[in-house]
Structures are given as C-alpha cells and as structure tokens.
Amino acid sequence: MPFQDIEETEAAPIPRTPTRLERWVRKLLFEDWGLKLLAIAITVVLWLAVTGQNQPVTLRVSGVQLNFLRPEGLEISLVG
C-alpha cells in the first residue's frame, strides 16, 4: 500500500466513552428485556381484571338505622 498523507484522507472520528448518564439510560432502556416484558404482562392482566368489573358489589341491609353527624354551621345546598 502506498504512503498516504493524513491531509488527503478523511480521519476517522475518535469514539468517546459514554457518560455515566448515557450508560444509565442505556441500561434502563435496553437491558433485562425478559423482566420488562413480564412486568408489562402482569400490568395488562391486572388492568383487565380491574376494569372488567362492570357491576359494583353492593350489600343492602334492612333494619339498620343510619344517623348523619354534621358539624354546626355546615350547610348543604344544591346548585343547578
């Protein structure tokens, strides 16, 4: 191979080492794919289980007296 001047060829850029923040973000986003997929699957299953309850469970007990206690000076009014 013949001798080449540095000025005639393009110099390859020197790669820099990633900063601590860049290493942390890369680790957060690209490592442990199995655990991340498992977490997403568990989240979706729980979300579907909770949102699948259309009818709230109510219990009606007859013969129970209910007394409301309210502080003095409290007024309840309907605006509409």
PDB file of N, CA, C and O in Angstrom, chain B, residues numbered from 101:
ATOM      1  N   MET B 101       0.858  -1.176   0.000  1.00  0.00           N
ATOM      2  CA  MET B 101       0.000   0.000   0.000  1.00  0.00           C
ATOM      3  C   MET B 101       0.897   1.229   0.000  1.00  0.00           C
ATOM      4  O   MET B 101       1.830   1.312   0.798  1.00  0.00           O
ATOM      5  N   PRO B 102       0.632   2.166  -0.867  1.00  0.00           N
ATOM      6  CA  PRO B 102       1.467   3.373  -0.924  1.00  0.00           C
ATOM      7  C   PRO B 102       1.204   4.279   0.264  1.00  0.00           C
ATOM      8  O   PRO B 102       0.151   4.222   0.899  1.00  0.00           O
ATOM      9  N   PHE B 103       2.170   5.097   0.537  1.00  0.00           N
ATOM     10  CA  PHE B 103       2.076   6.052   1.635  1.00  0.00           C
ATOM     11  C   PHE B 103       1.015   7.099   1.321  1.00  0.00           C
ATOM     12  O   PHE B 103       0.938   7.601   0.200  1.00  0.00           O
ATOM     13  N   GLN B 104       0.195   7.425   2.324  1.00  0.00           N
ATOM     14  CA  GLN B 104      -0.852   8.449   2.152  1.00  0.00           C
ATOM     15  C   GLN B 104      -0.705   9.484   3.247  1.00  0.00           C
ATOM     16  O   GLN B 104      -0.483   9.155   4.412  1.00  0.00           O
ATOM     17  N   ASP B 105      -0.832  10.724   2.858  1.00  0.00           N
ATOM     18  CA  ASP B 105      -0.825  11.792   3.843  1.00  0.00           C
ATOM     19  C   ASP B 105      -2.150  11.800   4.597  1.00  0.00           C
ATOM     20  O   ASP B 105      -3.196  11.412   4.075  1.00  0.00           O
ATOM     21  N   ILE B 106      -2.067  12.249   5.824  1.00  0.00           N
ATOM     22  CA  ILE B 106      -3.278  12.353   6.636  1.00  0.00           C
ATOM     23  C   ILE B 106      -4.202  13.414   6.071  1.00  0.00           C
ATOM     24  O   ILE B 106      -5.423  13.283   6.164  1.00  0.00           O
ATOM     25  N   GLU B 107      -3.648  14.451   5.495  1.00  0.00           N
ATOM     26  CA  GLU B 107      -4.465  15.526   4.957  1.00  0.00           C
ATOM     27  C   GLU B 107      -5.280  15.076   3.760  1.00  0.00           C
ATOM     28  O   GLU B 107      -6.345  15.632   3.495  1.00  0.00           O
ATOM     29  N   GLU B 108      -4.797  14.072   3.029  1.00  0.00           N
ATOM     30  CA  GLU B 108      -5.504  13.630   1.839  1.00  0.00           C
ATOM     31  C   GLU B 108      -6.669  12.702   2.168  1.00  0.00           C
ATOM     32  O   GLU B 108      -7.628  12.632   1.400  1.00  0.00           O
ATOM     33  N   THR B 109      -6.611  12.015   3.253  1.00  0.00           N
ATOM     34  CA  THR B 109      -7.693  11.092   3.615  1.00  0.00           C
ATOM     35  C   THR B 109      -8.498  11.681   4.758  1.00  0.00           C
ATOM     36  O   THR B 109      -8.039  12.554   5.495  1.00  0.00           O
ATOM     37  N   GLU B 110      -9.690  11.182   4.874  1.00  0.00           N
ATOM     38  CA  GLU B 110     -10.543  11.636   5.966  1.00  0.00           C
ATOM     39  C   GLU B 110     -10.167  10.884   7.236  1.00  0.00           C
ATOM     40  O   GLU B 110     -10.070   9.656   7.238  1.00  0.00           O
ATOM     41  N   ALA B 111      -9.963  11.611   8.281  1.00  0.00           N
ATOM     42  CA  ALA B 111      -9.613  10.985   9.554  1.00  0.00           C
ATOM     43  C   ALA B 111     -10.883  10.458  10.215  1.00  0.00           C
ATOM     44  O   ALA B 111     -11.894  11.158  10.272  1.00  0.00           O
ATOM     45  N   ALA B 112     -10.831   9.234  10.708  1.00  0.00           N
ATOM     46  CA  ALA B 112     -11.974   8.654  11.395  1.00  0.00           C
ATOM     47  C   ALA B 112     -12.124   9.336  12.752  1.00  0.00           C
ATOM     48  O   ALA B 112     -11.136   9.579  13.444  1.00  0.00           O
ATOM     49  N   PRO B 113     -13.361   9.641  13.127  1.00  0.00           N
ATOM     50  CA  PRO B 113     -13.549  10.294  14.430  1.00  0.00           C
ATOM     51  C   PRO B 113     -13.197   9.324  15.558  1.00  0.00           C
ATOM     52  O   PRO B 113     -13.452   8.123  15.474  1.00  0.00           O
ATOM     53  N   ILE B 114     -12.618   9.866  16.587  1.00  0.00           N
ATOM     54  CA  ILE B 114     -12.249   9.060  17.746  1.00  0.00           C
ATOM     55  C   ILE B 114     -13.500   8.844  18.585  1.00  0.00           C
ATOM     56  O   ILE B 114     -14.134   9.809  19.010  1.00  0.00           O
ATOM     57  N   PRO B 115     -13.864   7.581  18.830  1.00  0.00           N
ATOM     58  CA  PRO B 115     -15.074   7.354  19.633  1.00  0.00           C
ATOM     59  C   PRO B 115     -14.849   7.785  21.069  1.00  0.00           C
ATOM     60  O   PRO B 115     -13.779   7.566  21.637  1.00  0.00           O
ATOM     61  N   ARG B 116     -15.862   8.397  21.644  1.00  0.00           N
ATOM     62  CA  ARG B 116     -15.742   8.853  23.023  1.00  0.00           C
ATOM     63  C   ARG B 116     -16.438   7.856  23.931  1.00  0.00           C
ATOM     64  O   ARG B 116     -17.339   7.132  23.508  1.00  0.00           O
ATOM     65  N   THR B 117     -16.016   7.830  25.156  1.00  0.00           N
ATOM     66  CA  THR B 117     -16.660   6.934  26.113  1.00  0.00           C
ATOM     67  C   THR B 117     -17.966   7.567  26.589  1.00  0.00           C
ATOM     68  O   THR B 117     -18.025   8.777  26.809  1.00  0.00           O
ATOM     69  N   PRO B 118     -19.005   6.762  26.748  1.00  0.00           N
ATOM     70  CA  PRO B 118     -20.292   7.328  27.189  1.00  0.00           C
ATOM     71  C   PRO B 118     -20.209   7.834  28.625  1.00  0.00           C
ATOM     72  O   PRO B 118     -19.466   7.309  29.454  1.00  0.00           O
ATOM     73  N   THR B 119     -20.992   8.860  28.885  1.00  0.00           N
ATOM     74  CA  THR B 119     -21.027   9.427  30.231  1.00  0.00           C
ATOM     75  C   THR B 119     -21.812   8.497  31.156  1.00  0.00           C
ATOM     76  O   THR B 119     -22.437   7.539  30.702  1.00  0.00           O
ATOM     77  N   ARG B 120     -21.775   8.784  32.430  1.00  0.00           N
ATOM     78  CA  ARG B 120     -22.490   7.978  33.414  1.00  0.00           C
ATOM     79  C   ARG B 120     -23.994   8.010  33.141  1.00  0.00           C
ATOM     80  O   ARG B 120     -24.667   6.987  33.270  1.00  0.00           O
ATOM     81  N   LEU B 121     -24.524   9.174  32.767  1.00  0.00           N
ATOM     82  CA  LEU B 121     -25.944   9.294  32.460  1.00  0.00           C
ATOM     83  C   LEU B 121     -26.303   8.462  31.229  1.00  0.00           C
ATOM     84  O   LEU B 121     -27.326   7.777  31.223  1.00  0.00           O
ATOM     85  N   GLU B 122     -25.477   8.518  30.198  1.00  0.00           N
ATOM     86  CA  GLU B 122     -25.742   7.739  28.991  1.00  0.00           C
ATOM     87  C   GLU B 122     -25.702   6.238  29.276  1.00  0.00           C
ATOM     88  O   GLU B 122     -26.529   5.492  28.753  1.00  0.00           O
ATOM     89  N   ARG B 123     -24.763   5.791  30.087  1.00  0.00           N
ATOM     90  CA  ARG B 123     -24.706   4.379  30.452  1.00  0.00           C
ATOM     91  C   ARG B 123     -25.935   3.974  31.250  1.00  0.00           C
ATOM     92  O   ARG B 123     -26.475   2.887  31.045  1.00  0.00           O
ATOM     93  N   TRP B 124     -26.386   4.839  32.161  1.00  0.00           N
ATOM     94  CA  TRP B 124     -27.559   4.543  32.978  1.00  0.00           C
ATOM     95  C   TRP B 124     -28.817   4.454  32.111  1.00  0.00           C
ATOM     96  O   TRP B 124     -29.625   3.541  32.283  1.00  0.00           O
ATOM     97  N   VAL B 125     -28.985   5.401  31.178  1.00  0.00           N
ATOM     98  CA  VAL B 125     -30.164   5.391  30.300  1.00  0.00           C
ATOM     99  C   VAL B 125     -30.135   4.161  29.401  1.00  0.00           C
ATOM    100  O   VAL B 125     -31.168   3.524  29.196  1.00  0.00           O
ATOM    101  N   ARG B 126     -28.977   3.821  28.867  1.00  0.00           N
ATOM    102  CA  ARG B 126     -28.859   2.640  28.018  1.00  0.00           C
ATOM    103  C   ARG B 126     -29.202   1.371  28.811  1.00  0.00           C
ATOM    104  O   ARG B 126     -29.884   0.482  28.301  1.00  0.00           O
ATOM    105  N   LYS B 127     -28.733   1.295  30.037  1.00  0.00           N
ATOM    106  CA  LYS B 127     -29.031   0.138  30.884  1.00  0.00           C
ATOM    107  C   LYS B 127     -30.525   0.093  31.200  1.00  0.00           C
ATOM    108  O   LYS B 127     -31.126  -0.981  31.186  1.00  0.00           O
ATOM    109  N   LEU B 128     -31.119   1.231  31.480  1.00  0.00           N
ATOM    110  CA  LEU B 128     -32.536   1.298  31.814  1.00  0.00           C
ATOM    111  C   LEU B 128     -33.413   0.868  30.641  1.00  0.00           C
ATOM    112  O   LEU B 128     -34.412   0.175  30.832  1.00  0.00           O
ATOM    113  N   LEU B 129     -33.043   1.276  29.436  1.00  0.00           N
ATOM    114  CA  LEU B 129     -33.892   1.029  28.279  1.00  0.00           C
ATOM    115  C   LEU B 129     -33.625  -0.306  27.591  1.00  0.00           C
ATOM    116  O   LEU B 129     -34.561  -0.921  27.080  1.00  0.00           O
ATOM    117  N   PHE B 130     -32.391  -0.767  27.562  1.00  0.00           N
ATOM    118  CA  PHE B 130     -32.060  -1.881  26.690  1.00  0.00           C
ATOM    119  C   PHE B 130     -31.652  -3.165  27.392  1.00  0.00           C
ATOM    120  O   PHE B 130     -31.397  -4.158  26.710  1.00  0.00           O
ATOM    121  N   GLU B 131     -31.577  -3.199  28.692  1.00  0.00           N
ATOM    122  CA  GLU B 131     -31.195  -4.416  29.386  1.00  0.00           C
ATOM    123  C   GLU B 131     -32.393  -5.021  30.107  1.00  0.00           C
ATOM    124  O   GLU B 131     -33.369  -4.327  30.396  1.00  0.00           O
ATOM    125  N   ASP B 132     -32.315  -6.309  30.394  1.00  0.00           N
ATOM    126  CA  ASP B 132     -33.341  -7.056  31.131  1.00  0.00           C
ATOM    127  C   ASP B 132     -34.695  -7.046  30.419  1.00  0.00           C
ATOM    128  O   ASP B 132     -35.720  -6.718  31.016  1.00  0.00           O
ATOM    129  N   TRP B 133     -34.680  -7.410  29.131  1.00  0.00           N
ATOM    130  CA  TRP B 133     -35.924  -7.414  28.361  1.00  0.00           C
ATOM    131  C   TRP B 133     -36.933  -8.402  28.924  1.00  0.00           C
ATOM    132  O   TRP B 133     -38.133  -8.130  28.909  1.00  0.00           O
ATOM    133  N   GLY B 134     -36.472  -9.541  29.418  1.00  0.00           N
ATOM    134  CA  GLY B 134     -37.404 -10.534  29.950  1.00  0.00           C
ATOM    135  C   GLY B 134     -38.201 -10.006  31.125  1.00  0.00           C
ATOM    136  O   GLY B 134     -39.414 -10.207  31.198  1.00  0.00           O
ATOM    137  N   LEU B 135     -37.525  -9.329  32.049  1.00  0.00           N
ATOM    138  CA  LEU B 135     -38.229  -8.772  33.207  1.00  0.00           C
ATOM    139  C   LEU B 135     -39.179  -7.651  32.803  1.00  0.00           C
ATOM    140  O   LEU B 135     -40.265  -7.513  33.366  1.00  0.00           O
ATOM    141  N   LYS B 136     -38.769  -6.864  31.836  1.00  0.00           N
ATOM    142  CA  LYS B 136     -39.641  -5.768  31.395  1.00  0.00           C
ATOM    143  C   LYS B 136     -40.894  -6.298  30.721  1.00  0.00           C
ATOM    144  O   LYS B 136     -41.983  -5.765  30.936  1.00  0.00           O
ATOM    145  N   LEU B 137     -40.759  -7.331  29.914  1.00  0.00           N
ATOM    146  CA  LEU B 137     -41.937  -7.925  29.275  1.00  0.00           C
ATOM    147  C   LEU B 137     -42.842  -8.593  30.300  1.00  0.00           C
ATOM    148  O   LEU B 137     -44.065  -8.521  30.185  1.00  0.00           O
ATOM    149  N   LEU B 138     -42.256  -9.238  31.300  1.00  0.00           N
ATOM    150  CA  LEU B 138     -43.048  -9.834  32.371  1.00  0.00           C
ATOM    151  C   LEU B 138     -43.817  -8.769  33.143  1.00  0.00           C
ATOM    152  O   LEU B 138     -44.987  -8.969  33.470  1.00  0.00           O
ATOM    153  N   ALA B 139     -43.180  -7.647  33.437  1.00  0.00           N
ATOM    154  CA  ALA B 139     -43.845  -6.555  34.155  1.00  0.00           C
ATOM    155  C   ALA B 139     -44.999  -5.984  33.340  1.00  0.00           C
ATOM    156  O   ALA B 139     -46.055  -5.677  33.892  1.00  0.00           O
ATOM    157  N   ILE B 140     -44.809  -5.841  32.049  1.00  0.00           N
ATOM    158  CA  ILE B 140     -45.887  -5.325  31.190  1.00  0.00           C
ATOM    159  C   ILE B 140     -47.039  -6.317  31.142  1.00  0.00           C
ATOM    160  O   ILE B 140     -48.202  -5.913  31.180  1.00  0.00           O
ATOM    161  N   ALA B 141     -46.733  -7.616  31.057  1.00  0.00           N
ATOM    162  CA  ALA B 141     -47.786  -8.639  31.021  1.00  0.00           C
ATOM    163  C   ALA B 141     -48.586  -8.637  32.320  1.00  0.00           C
ATOM    164  O   ALA B 141     -49.815  -8.707  32.286  1.00  0.00           O
ATOM    165  N   ILE B 142     -47.914  -8.560  33.452  1.00  0.00           N
ATOM    166  CA  ILE B 142     -48.607  -8.515  34.744  1.00  0.00           C
ATOM    167  C   ILE B 142     -49.473  -7.267  34.835  1.00  0.00           C
ATOM    168  O   ILE B 142     -50.602  -7.330  35.323  1.00  0.00           O
ATOM    169  N   THR B 143     -48.961  -6.143  34.374  1.00  0.00           N
ATOM    170  CA  THR B 143     -49.715  -4.887  34.410  1.00  0.00           C
ATOM    171  C   THR B 143     -50.981  -4.981  33.568  1.00  0.00           C
ATOM    172  O   THR B 143     -52.047  -4.538  33.995  1.00  0.00           O
ATOM    173  N   VAL B 144     -50.869  -5.557  32.372  1.00  0.00           N
ATOM    174  CA  VAL B 144     -52.031  -5.672  31.488  1.00  0.00           C
ATOM    175  C   VAL B 144     -53.071  -6.608  32.095  1.00  0.00           C
ATOM    176  O   VAL B 144     -54.266  -6.317  32.042  1.00  0.00           O
ATOM    177  N   VAL B 145     -52.636  -7.719  32.665  1.00  0.00           N
ATOM    178  CA  VAL B 145     -53.577  -8.658  33.283  1.00  0.00           C
ATOM    179  C   VAL B 145     -54.299  -8.002  34.457  1.00  0.00           C
ATOM    180  O   VAL B 145     -55.516  -8.137  34.588  1.00  0.00           O
ATOM    181  N   LEU B 146     -53.567  -7.300  35.305  1.00  0.00           N
ATOM    182  CA  LEU B 146     -54.211  -6.619  36.434  1.00  0.00           C
ATOM    183  C   LEU B 146     -55.173  -5.532  35.963  1.00  0.00           C
ATOM    184  O   LEU B 146     -56.253  -5.369  36.531  1.00  0.00           O
ATOM    185  N   TRP B 147     -54.788  -4.793  34.934  1.00  0.00           N
ATOM    186  CA  TRP B 147     -55.650  -3.725  34.415  1.00  0.00           C
ATOM    187  C   TRP B 147     -56.938  -4.320  33.862  1.00  0.00           C
ATOM    188  O   TRP B 147     -58.026  -3.800  34.108  1.00  0.00           O
ATOM    189  N   LEU B 148     -56.808  -5.423  33.106  1.00  0.00           N
ATOM    190  CA  LEU B 148     -58.008  -6.059  32.564  1.00  0.00           C
ATOM    191  C   LEU B 148     -58.885  -6.634  33.672  1.00  0.00           C
ATOM    192  O   LEU B 148     -60.111  -6.586  33.568  1.00  0.00           O
ATOM    193  N   ALA B 149     -58.291  -7.171  34.720  1.00  0.00           N
ATOM    194  CA  ALA B 149     -59.071  -7.720  35.822  1.00  0.00           C
ATOM    195  C   ALA B 149     -59.831  -6.629  36.558  1.00  0.00           C
ATOM    196  O   ALA B 149     -60.978  -6.833  36.957  1.00  0.00           O
ATOM    197  N   VAL B 150     -59.211  -5.486  36.742  1.00  0.00           N
ATOM    198  CA  VAL B 150     -59.859  -4.395  37.485  1.00  0.00           C
ATOM    199  C   VAL B 150     -60.917  -3.717  36.643  1.00  0.00           C
ATOM    200  O   VAL B 150     -62.002  -3.422  37.145  1.00  0.00           O
ATOM    201  N   THR B 151     -60.635  -3.460  35.376  1.00  0.00           N
ATOM    202  CA  THR B 151     -61.613  -2.758  34.537  1.00  0.00           C
ATOM    203  C   THR B 151     -62.721  -3.678  34.067  1.00  0.00           C
ATOM    204  O   THR B 151     -63.732  -3.203  33.549  1.00  0.00           O
ATOM    205  N   GLY B 152     -62.561  -4.988  34.233  1.00  0.00           N
ATOM    206  CA  GLY B 152     -63.599  -5.923  33.821  1.00  0.00           C
ATOM    207  C   GLY B 152     -64.774  -5.972  34.776  1.00  0.00           C
ATOM    208  O   GLY B 152     -65.790  -6.589  34.456  1.00  0.00           O
ATOM    209  N   GLN B 153     -64.675  -5.350  35.928  1.00  0.00           N
ATOM    210  CA  GLN B 153     -65.761  -5.346  36.907  1.00  0.00           C
ATOM    211  C   GLN B 153     -66.729  -4.211  36.581  1.00  0.00           C
ATOM    212  O   GLN B 153     -66.518  -3.065  36.979  1.00  0.00           O
ATOM    213  N   ASN B 154     -67.784  -4.544  35.859  1.00  0.00           N
ATOM    214  CA  ASN B 154     -68.749  -3.521  35.458  1.00  0.00           C
ATOM    215  C   ASN B 154     -69.767  -3.228  36.551  1.00  0.00           C
ATOM    216  O   ASN B 154     -70.160  -2.077  36.741  1.00  0.00           O
ATOM    217  N   GLN B 155     -70.195  -4.260  37.270  1.00  0.00           N
ATOM    218  CA  GLN B 155     -71.201  -4.075  38.299  1.00  0.00           C
ATOM    219  C   GLN B 155     -70.533  -3.990  39.667  1.00  0.00           C
ATOM    220  O   GLN B 155     -69.881  -4.945  40.091  1.00  0.00           O
ATOM    221  N   PRO B 156     -70.678  -2.884  40.354  1.00  0.00           N
ATOM    222  CA  PRO B 156     -70.105  -2.815  41.702  1.00  0.00           C
ATOM    223  C   PRO B 156     -70.893  -3.716  42.652  1.00  0.00           C
ATOM    224  O   PRO B 156     -72.103  -3.888  42.503  1.00  0.00           O
ATOM    225  N   VAL B 157     -70.215  -4.267  43.592  1.00  0.00           N
ATOM    226  CA  VAL B 157     -70.855  -5.154  44.560  1.00  0.00           C
ATOM    227  C   VAL B 157     -71.448  -4.284  45.665  1.00  0.00           C
ATOM    228  O   VAL B 157     -70.741  -3.511  46.312  1.00  0.00           O
ATOM    229  N   THR B 158     -72.755  -4.423  45.870  1.00  0.00           N
ATOM    230  CA  THR B 158     -73.424  -3.666  46.930  1.00  0.00           C
ATOM    231  C   THR B 158     -74.136  -4.638  47.860  1.00  0.00           C
ATOM    232  O   THR B 158     -74.579  -5.712  47.454  1.00  0.00           O
ATOM    233  N   LEU B 159     -74.228  -4.238  49.085  1.00  0.00           N
ATOM    234  CA  LEU B 159     -74.901  -5.060  50.090  1.00  0.00           C
ATOM    235  C   LEU B 159     -75.942  -4.181  50.773  1.00  0.00           C
ATOM    236  O   LEU B 159     -75.614  -3.147  51.356  1.00  0.00           O
ATOM    237  N   ARG B 160     -77.191  -4.603  50.693  1.00  0.00           N
ATOM    238  CA  ARG B 160     -78.268  -3.846  51.328  1.00  0.00           C
ATOM    239  C   ARG B 160     -78.744  -4.605  52.560  1.00  0.00           C
ATOM    240  O   ARG B 160     -79.127  -5.773  52.506  1.00  0.00           O
ATOM    241  N   VAL B 161     -78.700  -3.883  53.664  1.00  0.00           N
ATOM    242  CA  VAL B 161     -79.126  -4.478  54.930  1.00  0.00           C
ATOM    243  C   VAL B 161     -80.334  -3.674  55.406  1.00  0.00           C
ATOM    244  O   VAL B 161     -80.248  -2.458  55.580  1.00  0.00           O
ATOM    245  N   SER B 162     -81.446  -4.350  55.611  1.00  0.00           N
ATOM    246  CA  SER B 162     -82.643  -3.645  56.074  1.00  0.00           C
ATOM    247  C   SER B 162     -82.679  -3.663  57.601  1.00  0.00           C
ATOM    248  O   SER B 162     -82.140  -4.566  58.241  1.00  0.00           O
ATOM    249  N   GLY B 163     -83.314  -2.665  58.157  1.00  0.00           N
ATOM    250  CA  GLY B 163     -83.470  -2.591  59.601  1.00  0.00           C
ATOM    251  C   GLY B 163     -82.292  -1.955  60.315  1.00  0.00           C
ATOM    252  O   GLY B 163     -82.180  -2.060  61.536  1.00  0.00           O
ATOM    253  N   VAL B 164     -81.423  -1.304  59.581  1.00  0.00           N
ATOM    254  CA  VAL B 164     -80.279  -0.642  60.205  1.00  0.00           C
ATOM    255  C   VAL B 164     -80.536   0.859  60.167  1.00  0.00           C
ATOM    256  O   VAL B 164     -80.828   1.420  59.111  1.00  0.00           O
ATOM    257  N   GLN B 165     -80.425   1.510  61.334  1.00  0.00           N
ATOM    258  CA  GLN B 165     -80.650   2.942  61.411  1.00  0.00           C
ATOM    259  C   GLN B 165     -79.348   3.662  61.076  1.00  0.00           C
ATOM    260  O   GLN B 165     -78.271   3.281  61.533  1.00  0.00           O
ATOM    261  N   LEU B 166     -79.472   4.702  60.273  1.00  0.00           N
ATOM    262  CA  LEU B 166     -78.314   5.479  59.852  1.00  0.00           C
ATOM    263  C   LEU B 166     -78.500   6.917  60.302  1.00  0.00           C
ATOM    264  O   LEU B 166     -79.472   7.567  59.916  1.00  0.00           O
ATOM    265  N   ASN B 167     -77.583   7.420  61.112  1.00  0.00           N
ATOM    266  CA  ASN B 167     -77.640   8.796  61.591  1.00  0.00           C
ATOM    267  C   ASN B 167     -76.447   9.555  61.023  1.00  0.00           C
ATOM    268  O   ASN B 167     -75.301   9.133  61.177  1.00  0.00           O
ATOM    269  N   PHE B 168     -76.727  10.676  60.366  1.00  0.00           N
ATOM    270  CA  PHE B 168     -75.664  11.518  59.824  1.00  0.00           C
ATOM    271  C   PHE B 168     -75.260  12.551  60.867  1.00  0.00           C
ATOM    272  O   PHE B 168     -76.119  13.236  61.423  1.00  0.00           O
ATOM    273  N   LEU B 169     -73.994  12.668  61.133  1.00  0.00           N
ATOM    274  CA  LEU B 169     -73.481  13.670  62.058  1.00  0.00           C
ATOM    275  C   LEU B 169     -72.792  14.743  61.242  1.00  0.00           C
ATOM    276  O   LEU B 169     -71.904  14.456  60.440  1.00  0.00           O
ATOM    277  N   ARG B 170     -73.207  15.979  61.452  1.00  0.00           N
ATOM    278  CA  ARG B 170     -72.561  17.077  60.736  1.00  0.00           C
ATOM    279  C   ARG B 170     -72.202  18.173  61.720  1.00  0.00           C
ATOM    280  O   ARG B 170     -72.909  18.388  62.705  1.00  0.00           O
ATOM    281  N   PRO B 171     -71.113  18.862  61.457  1.00  0.00           N
ATOM    282  CA  PRO B 171     -70.708  19.933  62.370  1.00  0.00           C
ATOM    283  C   PRO B 171     -71.680  21.108  62.325  1.00  0.00           C
ATOM    284  O   PRO B 171     -72.401  21.305  61.348  1.00  0.00           O
ATOM    285  N   GLU B 172     -71.679  21.878  63.406  1.00  0.00           N
ATOM    286  CA  GLU B 172     -72.533  23.066  63.468  1.00  0.00           C
ATOM    287  C   GLU B 172     -72.079  24.071  62.418  1.00  0.00           C
ATOM    288  O   GLU B 172     -70.879  24.248  62.207  1.00  0.00           O
ATOM    289  N   GLY B 173     -72.996  24.709  61.781  1.00  0.00           N
ATOM    290  CA  GLY B 173     -72.687  25.748  60.804  1.00  0.00           C
ATOM    291  C   GLY B 173     -72.460  25.222  59.394  1.00  0.00           C
ATOM    292  O   GLY B 173     -72.191  26.005  58.483  1.00  0.00           O
ATOM    293  N   LEU B 174     -72.563  23.910  59.197  1.00  0.00           N
ATOM    294  CA  LEU B 174     -72.391  23.326  57.868  1.00  0.00           C
ATOM    295  C   LEU B 174     -73.712  23.358  57.134  1.00  0.00           C
ATOM    296  O   LEU B 174     -74.721  22.875  57.648  1.00  0.00           O
ATOM    297  N   GLU B 175     -73.719  23.921  55.943  1.00  0.00           N
ATOM    298  CA  GLU B 175     -74.923  23.961  55.136  1.00  0.00           C
ATOM    299  C   GLU B 175     -74.672  23.197  53.860  1.00  0.00           C
ATOM    300  O   GLU B 175     -73.604  23.323  53.261  1.00  0.00           O
ATOM    301  N   ILE B 176     -75.632  22.410  53.435  1.00  0.00           N
ATOM    302  CA  ILE B 176     -75.560  21.662  52.194  1.00  0.00           C
ATOM    303  C   ILE B 176     -76.620  22.220  51.278  1.00  0.00           C
ATOM    304  O   ILE B 176     -77.795  22.270  51.644  1.00  0.00           O
ATOM    305  N   SER B 177     -76.223  22.641  50.088  1.00  0.00           N
ATOM    306  CA  SER B 177     -77.184  23.205  49.155  1.00  0.00           C
ATOM    307  C   SER B 177     -76.943  22.623  47.759  1.00  0.00           C
ATOM    308  O   SER B 177     -75.834  22.209  47.421  1.00  0.00           O
ATOM    309  N   LEU B 178     -77.992  22.604  46.978  1.00  0.00           N
ATOM    310  CA  LEU B 178     -77.887  22.123  45.602  1.00  0.00           C
ATOM    311  C   LEU B 178     -77.838  23.323  44.681  1.00  0.00           C
ATOM    312  O   LEU B 178     -78.685  24.213  44.760  1.00  0.00           O
ATOM    313  N   VAL B 179     -76.850  23.346  43.812  1.00  0.00           N
ATOM    314  CA  VAL B 179     -76.732  24.425  42.848  1.00  0.00           C
ATOM    315  C   VAL B 179     -76.955  23.804  41.477  1.00  0.00           C
ATOM    316  O   VAL B 179     -76.334  22.798  41.134  1.00  0.00           O
ATOM    317  N   GLY B 180     -77.814  24.385  40.723  1.00  0.00           N
ATOM    318  CA  GLY B 180     -78.005  23.766  39.423  1.00  0.00           C
ATOM    319  C   GLY B 180     -78.962  24.498  38.647  1.00  0.00           C
ATOM    320  O   GLY B 180     -79.255  24.122  37.512  1.00  0.00           O
TER     321      GLY B 180
END
